[in-house]
Structure formats: structure tokens, C-alpha cells
Amino acid sequence: MHRLVVFAVPVFALLMACEFIYGWLRKRNTYRFDDTVASLSQGLLSQAVAACTQLFQIGLYAWVYPALALWTRPDFWGSAIGWTLAILLFDFCDYWLHRAGHESAVFWAAHSVHHQSRRFNLSTALRQESLVALLGWAFYLPMAVVGVPPEQFGLAGLVVLLYQFWIHTEHIGKLGWFDRVFSSPSNHRVHHAVNDEYIDHNYGGMLVIWDRLFGTFAEEAAPCVYGTRERLEGSDPLHAVFGPYAPLWRDARRTRHWRDKLRVWFMPPGWRPADVALRDPKPAFSLAAARADTPPAHPQQGIAGALQFLLWTAVALRFLWCADDLRFGVDAALLALCGAGLWTTGALLDARLRARSAWGLQLLCLGIAVALLWPH
């Protein structure tokens, strides 16, 4: 499975280049360098995490499958109808996991990584979460109950994930009847927007029918403003992954009520214990403030950051190619090195590290990573 991702990367890069050139020619560029590097860093990091968490990616599904499966019919699941049904079932289960990712604070903390970019382009599609699989694997167990084989479960998930790549763009408008049935760029722009009328809508991965059935559909009308209501500042990929848990832990620790210490993790995002909110109120959300942008990285930092990111892309792709053949300890070490290297690139782009210090750290991490991968 990891090797399929390696083959897909050049295709993703080509399509992003085409989108950038099209936007530049139309004088409507939707890319910004540091934001794109941050999104792609999250994509690499999520794949490195997946290589080390196969137990949660598909292992637990395969483990419980023999005990749960009520209808094991390989001839049926191997047919065109079986494959279609497996993909539809995955998309249906994914709808509910995705909905939980917006309606429960601990799930939102994991999922919000995908929404943190204030741009909406094909690179945003690759800004994948690293920790959702650790929480969300149980949402797919109904597929095991009806007998979808583990290998088919994995491939159905890959189909649903790859489908969603193309719907992350501002350059495709409304598509008529297609928008009423399928997830489309117009529908998905709504999903990523922080406008009041768009919050918590259009969860469907492939089909927007689920949203129409369960009352979570909204049509695109007003211009979309992207990002998260609690903005991520900077390009640090580790802060992007772990930062959203900090306010939950802080509120759980500070509230005097034991019931609220638990509720803060499972109530909707933004909910806070009354005693904590009274002592430490947060400012109301402002759409105008959400539109505001931060200064771009300095050109010298950008050049160094681009080179460092490309080096780590090469290492990460080599890691994914070899991951299944490596011992878990080596996989974990390479994950830690990738995290450290991508953090260093983000710190350089944010001007929190000087170029000389960043290169020193990068050469150390890259040297160890190459040594671990060299025998393979």
C-alpha cells in the first residue's frame, strides 16, 4: 500500500503544477509557498505515521474480521457489484467518522490538521491527519460485519481517499446535477469554510447524498473563507498535529467539576466548562480576522526551506518504499527523523531558526536517515 503512495506522488506534483500555472495565467493564484510546504509536510508526516501504525490502519480490522464477519462470500466481493458496494460502504462509514471529526472536540483536534490551511488548492488535499486512524478505526467495523475482506477494505479506502484529491480547488465552479449527488469542488469548498452558514456541512467523501439524507448539506453561495476558527500560526508540522489538544487539556485541568473534565473532550469544538470560560473568556470569532494573512517567508528562507523539504521528500518516499521490509524500531526511528527534519524546515520558514542552525540539524538528521535506509 505504501508503494502505491510513492507512485502517486509524481501525479500529484504534476497536477499541482498545472493548477498553479492555470491560476497564475488567470491572475488568480491560490498558492502561497510556505503554506504549500506546510501542507505537503503534513502529507509526508501522515504517511510516515501510517507506516508505523499499521495496527490501527488495517491491523485491527483484519484481527476482528474473522469474529465479526457474518457473510463471507469471496465470489460476491470480488465481483463488480461487490467492489462497488465495498466502496459505497467505506464512504458511508467515512461520512460518520468525518462528522464525528467536526462534532466532537477530541476528534476535531485530530482532524483539524486538514483544515488549518487558509488556502484551498490541491496541496490542501495532501494535508492529511496523522492521528485520526488511532481514534477512528472502529467506525469501519460495520464493513467487517457484512464481510468485506481486509484487503478490499484497504483498497476501498484508498479509492475514496484518492477521489477527494481533485475536489480541493477553487478553479472548478458548480457542476449542475453532479453537485447534487457527488462531493465536488463547490461542495467541498463549503466544507472547508469558516463562514457561519457553512460550518459543519458537506462531510461526504465521494457522495454528498449522505449529507442530503442526514441534514448536513449546504450549497455554496457566499464567498468561502478558509482555515480554522482557532488559527494555526506558522509552518511547524508538530505544533499543527499536537497543538489542538493543548486547549482541551488546559480546560480539563482548570475546571473544578469532574464531570466537565471528561465532557471537554467529547462536547462540540469550542465548548468550554462554564467556570473556565468565566475566568478566561475567549474573543468572539471574526470573519474579517480570519481573512487576514500573515507576512510571507523571506526569499532566502524560502529557498533554503524548499531545498530542505525536497531532501526530506526523497527520504520519506524511500522510507515508504522500504517500510514493510524494515523492523519496527527502524520505522519508528525514521518517523522521528522525518518529524525532526520537517519541524526544522518549518522553524526556518517561520524565522525561529537561523539558516546555519537549521542546516546543521538537517544534515545530522538526514545523515542518520540515509544510514538507516542505505542497506535497503
Residue, then its C-alpha position, 0 to 999 in steps of 0.5 A: m500500500h505504501r508503494l502505491v503512495v510513492f507512485a502517486v506522488p509524481v501525479f500529484a506534483l504534476l497536477m499541482a503544477c498545472e493548477f498553479i500555472y492555470g491560476w497564475l495565467r488567470k491572475r488568480n493564484t491560490y498558492r502561497f509557498d510556505d503554506t504549500v510546504a506546510s501542507l505537503s509536510q503534513g502529507l509526508l508526516s501522515q504517511a510516515v505515521a501510517a507506516c508505523t501504525q499499521l495496527f490501527q490502519i488495517g491491523l485491527y480490522a483484519w484481527v476482528y474480521p474473522a469474529l465479526a464477519l457474518w457473510t463471507r462470500p469471496d465470489f460476491w466481493g470480488s465481483a463488480i457489484g461487490w467492489t462497488l458496494a465495498i466502496l459505497l460502504f467505506d464512504f458511508c462509514d467515512y461520512w460518520l467518522h468525518r462528522a464525528g471529526h467536526e462534532s466532537a472536540v477530541f476528534w476535531a483536534a485530530h482532524s483539524v490538521h486538514h483544515q488549518s490551511r487558509r488556502f484551498n488548492l490541491s496541496t490542501a488535499l495532501r494535508q492529511e491527519s496523522l492521528v485520526a486512524l488511532l481514534g477512528w478505526a472502529f467506525y469501519l467495523p460495520m464493513a467487517v460485519v457484512g464481510v468485506p475482506p481486509e484487503q478490499f477494505g484497504l483498497a476501498g479506502l484508498v479509492v475514496l481517499l484518492y477521489q477527494f484529491w481533485i475536489h480541493t480547488e477553487h478553479i472548478g465552479k458548480l457542476g449542475w446535477f453532479d453537485r447534487v449527488f457527488s462531493s465536488p469542488s463547490n461542495h467541498r469548498v463549503h466544507h472547508a469554510v469558516n463562514d457561519e452558514y457553512i460550518d459543519h456541512n458537506y462531510g461526504g467523501m465521494l457522495v454528498i447524498w449522505d449529507r442530503l439524507f442526514g441534514t448536513f448539506a449546504e450549497e455554496a453561495a457566499p464567498c468561502v473563507y478558509g482555515t480554522r476558527e482557532r488559527l494555526e500560526g506558522s509552518d511547524p508540522l508538530h505544533a499543527v498535529f499536537g497543538p489542538y489538544a493543548p486547549l482541551w487539556r488546559d480546560a480539563r485541568r482548570t475546571r473544578h467539576w469532574r464531570d466537565k473534565l471528561r465532557v471537554w473532550f467529547m462536547p462540540p469544538g469550542w465548548r468550554p466548562a462554564d467556570v473556565a470560560l468565566r475566568d478566561p473568556k475567549p474573543a468572539f470569532s471574526l470573519a474579517a480576522a480570519r481573512a487576514d494573512t500573515p507576512p510571507a517567508h523571506p526569499q532566502q528562507g524560502i529557498a533554503g526551506a524548499l531545498q530542505f523539504l525536497l531532501w526530506t521528500a526523497v527520504a520519506l518516499r524511500f522510507l515508504w518504499c522500504a517500510d514493510d521490509l524494515r523492523f519496527g524500531v527502524d520505522a519508528a526511528l525514521l518517523a522521528l527523523c522525518g518529524a525532526g527534519l520537517w519541524t526544522t524546515g518549518a522553524l526556518l520558514d517561520a524565522r525561529l531558526r537561523a539558516r546555519s542552525a537549521w542546516g546543521l540539524q538537517l544534515l545530522c538528521l538526514g545523515i542518520a536517515v540515509a544510514l538507516l535506509w542505505p542497506h535497503 
